[in-house]
Amino acid sequence: METETRRQELYELLGELPSRSLPISSQKIAEKAHTHYVLETWLLDLNGVDLVPAYFVRPINQEGPFPTIIFNHSHGGNYELGKDELIKGNTYLQDPPYAEELAKQGYAVLCIDAWGFGSRRGKTEGELFKEALWSGEVLWGKMVYDTLRAIDYVTARDDVDPDRLGTMGISMGSVMSWWIAALDTRIKVCVDLCGLVDFHTLIEQRGLDHHGIYFYVPKLIKHFTTADINRLIAPRPHLSLNGNDDMLTPRKGLDIIDEELKTVYLEEGVSEAWKLVRYNIGHFETAAMRKQVIDFFKKWF
């Protein structure tokens, strides 16, 4: 019960948000077969305000219901890319893009455009943040809300196995992954790359400007540390991959989070379900990291 109370407390910090029970409508825009997958393009009405463009990828020539990954795209200052990161990849991701990689493993994948990205760009990130603040809203809260509602959409599909749902992403997508896994127990496996950042260490080391304005939630650190949020994922499997030379995720902060979560997972009797792997690199995915991601999903799905 205490965990659920903390989960609700975390959600309430995300500002004024629409009801979680709003009806969801969807419109398929296109469908195209690729070598390893079928790409569906959708418009989803998740929040009653702004239609959300989405990609749904399913393995070609296979029948569901599929284990499904919620893929959260990164930031990187590339506002045009958005959900296209799933199918086109990125400069700091390995080839092939995750649409192909995951489909070859038998997973379906959903990815939406976050506010201000992809087909939702127009207003700048700063404009969206400031307008939300004036309205009693939080930009990150609106992003999280859309992703949680996207889970509602995808689990209602006949070709998705709602009991085999995972999430992953790099950078901003990493942060989204551990937030939604903490808030929604339907996520059974969480994988994050280059985004597990301890808030208090970031302040101490004067690293706040390394992260976009979207990242900041009013009053958050009065109530939660990064480890506090991530402990809400336990005992579900959680893999975090980070670079020791990544200024966005300071080493000291990784040490703090790792020690706390090792204790949490040990107390839950599932020490092997928490895994933090660090590389002497900066802010990007290596071939070794890609293998870790695929192996972790194979093990826990």
C-alpha positions in Angstrom: 0.0 0.0 0.0 2.8 2.4 0.8 4.3 1.8 -2.7 0.9 2.7 -4.3 0.7 5.8 -2.1 4.2 6.9 -3.3 3.3 6.1 -6.9 0.2 8.4 -6.6 2.3 11.1 -4.9 4.7 11.0 -7.8 1.9 11.3 -10.4 0.4 14.2 -8.6 3.6 16.2 -8.9 3.1 16.2 -12.7 0.7 19.1 -12.7 -2.9 19.4 -13.8 -3.6 16.6 -16.2 -6.7 15.3 -18.0 -8.6 12.4 -16.6 -7.0 9.0 -17.1 -10.4 7.6 -18.1 -11.0 9.8 -21.2 -12.0 7.7 -24.2 -9.2 7.0 -26.7 -10.0 7.2 -30.4 -7.5 6.2 -33.1 -7.2 6.6 -36.9 -4.9 4.5 -39.1 -3.2 6.8 -41.6 -1.0 4.3 -43.5 0.5 0.8 -43.4 3.6 -0.4 -45.2 5.5 -3.7 -45.3 9.2 -3.6 -44.8 11.7 -6.5 -44.9 11.3 -7.4 -41.2 8.2 -5.6 -40.1 4.9 -3.9 -41.0 4.8 -0.2 -40.1 1.5 1.2 -39.2 1.1 5.0 -38.9 -1.6 6.2 -36.5 -3.2 9.4 -35.1 -4.2 8.8 -31.5 -6.5 11.0 -29.4 -4.9 10.4 -26.0 -5.5 13.7 -24.2 -8.5 15.4 -25.7 -6.4 18.4 -26.7 -3.7 17.5 -29.2 -3.7 14.5 -31.6 -0.7 12.3 -31.1 1.1 10.7 -34.1 2.3 7.2 -33.5 4.1 4.3 -35.1 3.1 0.7 -34.4 5.6 -1.9 -35.7 4.7 -5.6 -35.8 6.9 -8.5 -37.0 6.1 -9.4 -40.7 4.5 -12.7 -41.5 3.8 -13.4 -37.9 0.6 -13.5 -35.9 0.1 -11.9 -32.5 -0.6 -11.4 -29.8 3.0 -10.0 -29.6 5.1 -9.1 -26.6 5.3 -5.3 -27.1 7.9 -2.6 -26.3 7.0 1.0 -25.7 9.9 2.8 -27.4 10.5 6.3 -26.1 12.4 8.5 -28.5 15.2 10.8 -27.4 15.7 14.6 -27.5 19.2 15.5 -28.7 17.9 18.9 -29.9 16.6 17.1 -33.0 13.0 18.1 -32.8 12.2 17.0 -36.4 13.1 13.4 -35.7 10.7 12.3 -32.9 9.2 8.9 -33.4 11.2 8.5 -36.6 14.1 7.5 -34.3 12.4 4.1 -34.1 12.6 3.4 -37.8 15.6 5.6 -38.8 17.8 5.3 -35.8 20.0 8.1 -34.5 23.7 9.2 -34.5 24.2 7.9 -31.0 22.4 4.6 -31.6 23.7 1.4 -33.2 22.4 0.0 -36.4 20.0 -1.4 -37.3 17.3 0.9 -36.0 15.3 -0.5 -33.1 12.2 -1.1 -35.3 14.1 -3.7 -37.2 16.1 -5.0 -34.3 13.1 -5.6 -32.1 10.8 -7.0 -34.9 13.5 -9.6 -35.7 13.3 -10.7 -32.1 9.5 -11.1 -32.4 8.4 -7.9 -30.6 5.8 -5.4 -31.6 6.8 -1.8 -30.8 4.8 1.4 -30.2 6.4 4.9 -30.4 4.6 8.3 -30.2 5.8 11.8 -30.9 6.3 13.7 -27.6 5.0 17.3 -27.3 7.2 19.5 -29.5 8.8 16.7 -31.5 8.2 15.1 -34.9 4.8 15.9 -36.3 3.9 17.8 -33.1 6.6 20.5 -33.5 5.7 24.1 -34.0 5.9 25.7 -30.6 9.4 25.5 -29.1 10.2 23.5 -26.0 10.6 26.7 -24.1 7.2 28.0 -25.2 5.5 24.7 -24.3 7.2 24.7 -20.8 6.3 28.3 -20.0 2.7 28.1 -21.3 2.2 24.9 -19.2 3.7 26.5 -16.1 1.3 29.5 -16.4 -1.6 27.0 -16.7 -0.7 25.0 -13.7 0.6 22.2 -15.9 4.1 20.6 -16.2 5.5 19.9 -19.7 7.1 16.6 -18.5 3.8 15.7 -16.9 2.0 16.1 -20.2 4.7 14.0 -21.9 4.3 11.3 -19.3 0.6 11.4 -19.5 0.5 10.8 -23.2 2.9 7.8 -22.8 0.7 6.3 -20.1 -2.3 6.7 -22.3 -0.4 5.2 -25.2 -0.1 2.1 -23.0 -3.9 2.1 -22.6 -4.2 2.2 -26.4 -1.7 -0.5 -27.1 -2.9 -3.0 -24.5 -6.4 -2.8 -26.0 -5.1 -4.1 -29.3 -5.9 -7.7 -30.2 -2.4 -8.3 -31.5 -0.7 -7.2 -28.3 -0.1 -9.4 -25.3 -0.9 -7.0 -22.4 0.9 -9.3 -19.9 4.2 -8.9 -21.8 4.9 -5.2 -22.0 8.3 -3.6 -21.8 9.7 -0.1 -22.3 13.1 1.3 -23.4 14.8 4.4 -24.7 18.0 6.4 -24.7 18.6 9.9 -23.2 15.2 11.6 -22.8 13.7 8.2 -23.8 15.6 6.6 -21.0 14.1 9.0 -18.5 10.7 8.4 -19.9 11.2 4.6 -19.6 12.0 4.7 -15.8 9.3 7.2 -15.1 6.5 5.2 -16.8 7.7 1.9 -15.4 7.6 3.5 -11.9 4.1 4.8 -12.5 2.5 1.9 -14.4 2.9 -1.7 -13.2 1.7 -3.0 -16.6 5.3 -2.4 -17.7 7.0 -5.7 -16.9 10.5 -4.9 -18.0 12.4 -1.6 -18.1 15.5 -0.9 -20.1 17.1 2.6 -20.1 20.2 3.9 -21.8 22.2 7.0 -20.9 19.6 8.6 -18.8 19.7 7.4 -15.2 20.7 10.7 -13.5 20.7 11.5 -9.8 19.0 14.8 -9.3 20.9 15.9 -6.3 24.3 15.0 -7.8 23.4 17.0 -10.9 22.8 20.0 -8.7 26.0 19.4 -6.7 28.1 19.2 -9.9 26.4 22.1 -11.6 25.1 20.0 -14.4 21.6 21.3 -14.7 22.1 22.9 -18.1 23.1 19.5 -19.5 19.4 18.6 -19.6 16.5 20.2 -21.5 13.9 22.3 -19.7 11.4 19.5 -20.2 13.3 17.5 -17.5 12.3 19.8 -14.6 9.3 19.1 -12.4 8.3 21.6 -9.7 8.9 20.5 -6.1 10.1 17.0 -7.3 13.3 16.9 -5.2 11.4 17.9 -2.0 9.6 14.5 -2.3 11.7 12.1 -4.4 15.3 11.2 -5.3 16.0 9.4 -8.5 16.5 6.2 -6.5 13.1 6.8 -4.9 11.4 6.8 -8.3 13.2 3.8 -9.6 12.5 1.7 -6.5 8.9 1.9 -7.5 9.8 -0.4 -10.4 11.0 -3.2 -8.1 10.7 -6.1 -8.2 10.2 -5.9 -11.9 13.3 -6.4 -14.1 15.3 -3.2 -14.8 18.4 -2.8 -16.9 20.3 0.5 -16.9 23.2 1.1 -19.3 25.3 4.2 -18.8 28.7 5.8 -19.7 31.2 6.8 -17.0 32.2 9.8 -19.1 28.6 11.0 -19.8 28.2 14.4 -18.2 24.4 13.9 -18.3 24.6 11.0 -15.8 27.4 11.9 -13.3 29.4 8.9 -12.0 28.7 9.7 -8.3 25.0 9.7 -9.0 25.1 6.3 -10.6 27.0 5.0 -7.6 24.2 6.3 -5.3 21.4 4.9 -7.3 23.1 1.5 -7.9 23.7 1.0 -4.1 20.1 1.9 -3.2 18.6 -0.3 -5.9 20.8 -3.3 -5.1 19.5 -3.2 -1.6 15.9 -2.8 -2.7 16.1 -5.8 -5.1 18.0 -7.9 -2.6 15.2 -7.3 -0.1 12.7 -8.3 -2.7 14.6 -11.6 -3.3 15.4 -10.8 -6.9 18.9 -9.4 -7.0 19.4 -10.5 -10.6 16.4 -8.3 -11.8 18.4 -5.1 -11.2 21.4 -4.6 -13.5 23.4 -1.4 -13.9 26.2 -1.7 -16.5 28.7 1.1 -17.0 31.1 1.7 -19.9 34.0 4.1 -20.2 32.2 6.1 -22.9 30.1 9.2 -23.3 26.4 9.6 -24.3 25.8 6.9 -26.9 25.0 3.2 -27.4 27.8 0.7 -28.2 27.5 -2.7 -29.9 28.0 -4.3 -26.4 25.1 -2.2 -25.0 22.9 -3.3 -27.9 23.6 -6.9 -27.1 22.8 -6.3 -23.4 19.4 -4.8 -24.3 18.4 -7.7 -26.5 19.7 -10.3 -24.1 17.8 -8.7 -21.2 14.5 -8.7 -23.0 15.1 -12.3 -24.1 15.8 -13.3 -20.5 12.8 -11.5 -18.9 10.2 -11.8 -21.6 
